[in-house]
Amino acid sequence: MHEDTLRRFRRIGTLTIAAVYFLILVGAIVRASGAGMGCPDWPTCFGQWIPPTDESQLPANYHEIYAQRGYADTRFNPVKTWTEYLNRLTGVTTGLLIILTVWAALPFRRGDPPVFYAALAALLLVVFQGWLGAVVVSSNLHPLMITAHMLMALVIVALLIYALIRAEREALTPFHLRSLQRRHVWLMGALLLMTLIQIGLGAQVREAVDAIAKAHQFTGRRHWPQELPWVFYWHRGFALALLCANLAMAWRLLRLLPQQHLLFRLTLALGLSVFLAVGTGIGMERLGIPPLLQPLHLLIANLIFGIQFTLLMTLHYCCSLPAFPAERAQDLTDQPQAAAATARQPGKGS
């Protein structure tokens, strides 16, 4: 594949993944602030493509109109409305970036079809995600619909990461990483499965928090942790096991990887992210689930998933591509020294 094509796909793909994570953060802010129904209809907001900024811009009977649609709180709140509207704009921008990613992946359709089809699948799922967002609004923020909306974002992230890593696999797997073995792939896969279980437990905790928040009308946060169900304690206990497993895996990989390699930096990022996830989780329990920590905790959990999936794919290609024989690897290492020695000898190298 031509280097310019790879560079363009790398830049657009990386930007798109960053945009998806930013969308996850904005969506978490919407959920934590209770702004999910700031726009009671979809795709318009209060029947307008650009939402109002004042109640006087709405019909006189707007309370009755949206009460009939099952809208629980018909009072207009400009902060919540524009928070949700910005969330939608971020979603549209992310969709456009994924379209650009598919365009950048077109040259791979012949040379490496899985790259193109993974990007195309991500685009199709974004369309489905838009429909699912409409269902979330029409269901008046049903907790299961919100969770499905979030999990779909993880699938989109995984597809984009797969396409990006597959396109770059030759550059990411030089011969000096052959010390990695197949068991490292299986260990990372097991770690990723543990993270998915933890995310599932966390989704149930968030659903319980949503119910508690509505019952208290988003007030008295310091009492919310006392009302959390048993799944919270499973989530908290499993976090300790996940912390130990991630640190053990990070220690194993850091001893094998050169510091300049992407895998080394990703492994460091994984360890830091796990510490931050545990720290924000403890902070939410001790501080009464503050609105600032909720979206941060969710974002970090999703980042852990993305880092682990990136590590899994890179490790897979490191261990599956044809390895250099040991003699060939030594020859490649010795070539610069041999050339320099030849150049120093009189009558040689001319």
C-alpha positions in Angstrom: 0.0 0.0 0.0 1.3 3.5 -0.9 2.7 5.4 2.0 0.5 8.5 1.3 -2.6 6.3 1.4 -1.5 4.8 4.7 -0.7 8.2 6.2 -4.0 9.7 5.2 -6.0 6.7 6.5 -4.0 6.8 9.8 -4.7 10.5 10.4 -8.4 10.4 9.5 -8.9 7.1 11.4 -7.2 8.4 14.5 -9.2 11.6 14.4 -12.4 9.6 14.1 -11.6 7.4 17.0 -10.8 10.5 19.1 -14.2 12.0 18.0 -16.0 8.9 19.1 -14.5 9.0 22.5 -15.3 12.7 22.8 -18.9 11.8 21.8 -18.9 9.2 24.6 -17.8 11.9 27.1 -20.4 14.4 25.9 -23.1 11.7 26.1 -22.0 10.8 29.7 -22.2 14.5 30.6 -25.7 14.6 29.2 -26.7 11.6 31.3 -25.0 12.8 34.5 -26.6 16.2 34.3 -30.1 14.9 33.6 -30.2 16.7 30.2 -31.1 13.6 28.2 -34.6 14.9 27.6 -33.5 18.5 27.1 -34.8 17.9 23.6 -38.0 16.0 23.8 -38.2 15.1 20.1 -35.8 13.8 17.5 -34.2 14.8 15.1 -35.5 18.3 15.8 -35.4 19.9 19.2 -38.8 21.3 20.4 -39.8 21.1 16.7 -36.9 23.3 15.6 -33.6 22.5 13.9 -31.9 25.1 16.1 -33.5 24.9 19.6 -34.9 27.9 21.4 -33.0 29.9 24.0 -36.1 31.2 25.9 -39.5 29.8 26.8 -41.2 32.7 25.0 -40.0 31.1 21.7 -42.2 28.0 22.3 -45.9 27.5 21.7 -48.1 28.6 24.6 -49.4 25.0 25.0 -46.0 23.2 24.7 -46.6 21.7 28.2 -49.6 19.8 26.9 -48.0 18.8 23.6 -45.0 17.1 25.2 -46.9 15.7 28.2 -49.1 13.8 25.7 -45.8 12.3 24.3 -44.9 11.0 27.7 -42.4 13.8 28.5 -42.2 13.6 32.3 -40.8 17.1 32.9 -42.3 19.7 30.5 -40.6 22.7 31.9 -38.2 24.3 29.4 -34.6 24.4 30.6 -32.2 26.2 28.2 -29.1 24.7 29.7 -30.3 21.1 29.4 -31.7 21.7 26.0 -28.5 23.1 24.6 -26.4 20.4 26.3 -28.4 17.7 24.5 -28.4 19.7 21.3 -24.5 19.9 21.4 -24.5 16.2 22.0 -26.4 15.7 18.8 -24.1 18.1 16.9 -21.1 16.1 18.1 -22.8 12.9 16.9 -23.4 14.4 13.5 -19.7 15.5 13.3 -18.6 12.1 14.3 -20.8 10.5 11.6 -19.2 12.8 8.9 -15.7 11.8 10.1 -16.6 8.1 9.8 -17.8 8.8 6.2 -14.3 10.3 5.6 -12.7 7.3 7.2 -14.6 5.0 4.7 -13.5 7.3 1.9 -9.8 7.0 3.1 -10.2 3.2 3.3 -11.4 2.9 -0.4 -7.9 2.1 -1.7 -7.7 -0.9 0.7 -10.8 -2.5 -1.0 -8.6 -4.4 -3.4 -5.3 -4.8 -1.5 -6.6 -5.4 2.0 -10.5 -5.7 1.9 -11.0 -6.3 5.7 -9.7 -2.7 6.4 -12.4 -1.3 4.0 -15.2 -3.5 5.2 -14.4 -2.8 8.9 -14.7 1.0 8.2 -17.9 0.4 6.2 -19.4 -1.6 9.1 -18.6 1.2 11.5 -20.4 3.6 9.2 -23.5 1.4 9.0 -23.5 1.0 12.8 -23.3 4.8 13.2 -26.5 5.0 11.1 -28.1 2.4 13.4 -26.8 4.3 16.4 -28.6 7.4 15.1 -31.8 5.4 15.0 -31.1 4.0 18.4 -30.7 7.5 19.7 -34.2 8.3 18.5 -35.5 5.2 20.3 -33.8 6.4 23.5 -35.7 9.7 23.3 -39.0 8.1 22.4 -38.7 5.7 25.3 -38.2 8.6 27.6 -34.7 7.6 28.5 -35.3 3.9 29.2 -32.2 2.6 31.1 -31.8 -0.5 28.9 -31.9 1.7 25.7 -29.3 4.0 27.1 -27.0 1.1 27.9 -27.5 -0.4 24.4 -26.6 3.0 23.0 -23.4 3.1 25.0 -22.4 -0.5 24.1 -22.9 0.2 20.4 -20.4 3.0 20.7 -17.8 0.4 22.0 -18.5 -1.8 18.9 -17.9 1.2 16.6 -14.6 1.9 18.4 -13.5 -1.7 18.1 -14.2 -1.7 14.3 -12.3 1.5 13.8 -9.3 0.3 15.9 -9.3 -3.0 14.0 -9.2 -1.2 10.6 -6.4 1.1 11.7 -4.2 -1.6 13.3 -4.7 -4.0 10.4 -3.6 -1.3 7.9 -0.5 -0.5 10.0 0.3 -4.1 11.0 3.6 -4.3 9.0 5.0 -1.2 10.6 3.9 -2.2 14.1 5.5 -5.7 14.1 9.3 -5.4 13.4 11.4 -8.5 13.9 12.7 -7.4 17.3 9.3 -8.1 18.9 9.4 -11.8 18.2 10.1 -12.4 21.9 6.3 -12.0 22.3 4.5 -15.3 22.3 1.0 -16.5 21.6 0.1 -16.8 25.3 0.4 -13.0 25.5 -2.5 -12.7 23.0 -4.6 -15.1 25.0 -3.8 -13.3 28.3 -4.8 -9.9 26.7 -8.0 -11.5 25.4 -8.9 -12.7 28.9 -8.2 -9.2 30.3 -10.4 -7.7 27.6 -13.2 -10.1 28.6 -12.8 -9.1 32.2 -13.1 -5.5 31.2 -16.3 -6.2 29.3 -17.8 -7.9 32.3 -16.9 -4.9 34.5 -18.4 -2.5 32.0 -21.6 -4.6 32.1 -21.7 -4.4 35.9 -21.0 -0.7 35.7 -23.9 -0.3 33.2 -26.3 -1.9 35.8 -24.9 0.5 38.5 -25.5 3.5 36.2 -29.1 2.3 35.6 -29.6 2.2 39.4 -28.0 5.6 39.8 -30.4 7.0 37.2 -33.4 5.6 39.1 -32.1 7.0 42.4 -31.4 10.4 40.8 -35.0 10.6 39.4 -36.4 9.6 42.7 -34.5 12.4 44.5 -35.0 14.8 41.6 -31.2 15.1 41.2 -30.7 16.4 44.7 -29.1 15.0 47.9 -26.3 13.3 46.0 -24.4 12.4 49.2 -27.1 9.9 50.1 -27.2 8.2 46.7 -24.4 5.6 47.4 -26.3 4.3 50.4 -29.2 3.3 48.2 -27.2 1.4 45.5 -28.1 -2.3 45.0 -25.9 -5.4 45.5 -24.5 -5.1 41.9 -22.5 -2.1 43.0 -20.6 -4.2 45.5 -19.8 -6.8 42.8 -18.6 -3.9 40.6 -16.4 -2.5 43.3 -14.9 -5.9 44.2 -14.3 -6.9 40.6 -12.5 -3.5 40.1 -9.7 -4.7 42.5 -9.3 -8.0 40.6 -9.2 -6.1 37.3 -6.6 -3.7 38.7 -4.3 -6.5 39.8 -4.7 -8.4 36.4 -4.0 -5.3 34.4 -0.9 -4.4 36.4 0.4 -7.9 36.1 -0.1 -7.9 32.4 1.6 -4.5 32.1 4.6 -5.7 34.0 4.9 -8.7 31.8 4.8 -6.7 28.6 7.0 -3.8 29.7 9.9 -6.2 30.4 9.7 -7.5 26.8 9.0 -4.3 24.8 11.5 -1.6 23.6 10.6 1.8 25.0 10.3 3.5 21.6 7.6 1.1 20.4 3.9 1.9 20.4 3.1 -1.2 22.5 5.3 0.1 25.3 3.5 3.5 25.4 0.1 1.8 25.2 1.0 -0.5 28.1 1.9 2.5 30.2 -1.3 4.2 29.3 -3.2 1.0 30.3 -1.7 1.0 33.7 -2.4 4.7 34.3 -6.0 4.4 33.0 -6.8 1.5 35.3 -5.5 3.6 38.3 -7.6 6.5 37.2 -10.7 4.3 36.8 -10.3 2.9 40.3 -9.6 6.4 41.7 -12.7 8.0 40.1 -14.8 5.1 41.3 -13.6 5.6 44.8 -14.2 9.3 44.5 -17.8 8.8 43.4 -18.6 6.5 46.3 -16.9 8.8 48.9 -18.1 12.1 47.5 -21.7 11.2 46.7 -21.5 10.6 42.9 -20.6 14.2 41.8 -21.6 15.1 38.3 -18.0 15.7 37.2 -16.7 12.3 38.2 -19.5 10.3 36.5 -18.6 11.1 32.9 -14.9 10.9 33.6 -15.3 7.4 35.1 -17.3 6.3 32.1 -14.8 7.8 29.6 -11.8 6.2 31.3 -13.6 2.8 31.3 -14.1 3.1 27.6 -10.5 4.2 27.1 -9.4 1.0 28.9 -11.4 -1.1 26.5 -9.9 0.8 23.5 -6.3 0.4 24.8 -6.8 -3.2 25.5 -8.3 -3.9 22.1 -5.5 -2.1 20.4 -2.9 -4.1 22.4 -4.8 -7.3 21.6 -4.8 -6.6 17.8 -1.1 -5.5 17.8 0.0 -8.6 19.8 -2.0 -10.8 17.5 -0.2 -9.5 14.4 3.2 -9.6 16.2 2.7 -13.3 16.9 0.9 -14.3 13.7 3.0 -12.7 10.9 5.9 -14.8 9.6 8.8 -14.5 12.0 12.4 -13.8 10.9 14.7 -16.7 11.6 17.1 -16.0 14.5 20.1 -16.0 12.1 18.3 -13.5 9.8 17.5 -11.3 12.7 21.1 -11.3 13.8 22.3 -10.6 10.2 19.9 -7.5 10.1 21.3 -6.4 13.4 24.9 -6.8 12.4 24.6 -5.2 8.9 25.3 -1.6 10.0 28.3 -2.6 12.0 29.7 -4.8 9.2 29.2 -2.0 6.6 31.0 0.5 8.9 33.9 -1.9 9.4 34.2 -2.6 5.7 34.3 1.2 5.0 37.2 1.6 7.4 39.4 -1.0 5.8 41.8 0.3 3.2 40.8 -0.6 -0.3 37.4 -1.8 0.8 34.0 -0.2 0.1 35.2 1.6 -3.0 
